[in-house]
Amino acid sequence: MSAKPIHSRRRTALFITLILATTFLTTFPPIFLWANTIEPRVFGLPFAMIWHIGLALVGAVFFASWYLLESRSGAIDMNVEIEEAR
């Protein structure tokens, strides 16, 4: 068993669920068929393209917030050592 705190595992499970739900909304056939239209145009782009761009941005926000929460709680343990030039 890992020494990772329980709240961190729950947070990880929550973010993975949110990211998978975003992917599911993008590709699930009934929802995709609803969004797969040209009209209405938004900023001159077909609605289907805006749908994919929007959900990609939502996924990026989920990843960024997950990273920020994990780094602030100290769950990300990264030690980077710089080598000296020879």
SULHUQUI-V60277 format. One record per helix or strand of 3 or more residues. SS is the DSSP state (@ for helix, = for strand). FROM is the first residue (numbers start at 1). TO is the last residue. Records with the same first field share a line. If there is no record, write none. Layout:
# SULHUQUI-V60277
SS: FROM-TO + FROM-TO
This chain:
# SULHUQUI-V60277
@: 6-27 + 29-35 + 47-73
